[in-house]
């Protein structure tokens, strides 16, 4: 079974490669919003999957609010995403 790797620092700005495809070069935060929408995930469902507070997820998805890198990590893991260099 392949592990999901979440890289920190400069790699966070690099390409996000989910299984269902993302726009290469797209910022990770935009890719996560786009993937969540395509999968039909509500803020509530993504919050439950990731363990992130629902209000934080909702503001991130709908208002484009910034989130901490560890929160981004949790969302990526919940969505089965992997950051690659």
N, C-alpha and C positions, 0 to 999 in steps of 0.2 A: 504494500500500500504506500503510495507516494504522500509525503508530508506537504503541508502548506507552509511556505516560508514567507514571513513578513519581515522585510528589511527596513532598517531605520536610516535616518540621516539623509544624505544626498540621494540614495536609492529611492526614497519616497517620491521624488519628483520624476522618476523614470517611468517607463512604460508599465501599465497594469495589464496583465494577461489573464483574464478570466476564461473559463471553459466556453462560455457562450459569446465570446468576442467583445472587444472594446475598441474604441478608436485609438490606434497607436499614438502615443505622445499626449494623450488626454490626461489631465491632472487626475490623480487617484480619487480625489473627492468627487469630481464630476463623473468619473467612471462608476463609482459606487452608486451615486444617485440614479444614473441611467440604467444600471443593471437591476437595481431594486424596482424601478418602474417597470422595466420589461418583464420581470418575474412576477409582477402584481403584488409585491410585498407592501403591506401597510407599515406605518411607523411602529404600530403595536407589535406586529409579527416580527419585524426585524429586531426590535428591542428585546423581545422574548428569546429569539435565536442567539442574540449576541451578548445578552446580559447588561446592555447599556440602558440607562434610564430612558423611558419612552419620550419624555419631553425633549431630551437632548437629541434623540434620533429624529423626532418630528421637526424640530427647528433646523436640523442639518439638511433633511430631505426637502422641506418646503420653503425655507427662507434662506438657504445657503449659508447658515451660520457656520463658523469655524469650529472644529473639534480638536481635541488633543491627539497626539500621535498614538497613544495607547488605545484611545477610543476608536481611531481609524483601524488599528490592528484588530480589535474585537469585531468590527463590522466586516472586515475582509475575511477573517476566519469563519464567521457565521455564513458568509456568502460563498465560501469555498474558493476564494480568490488567492492569487499568489502574485507578489510583485517580483518582476524579473529584471535583470540588468541587461 
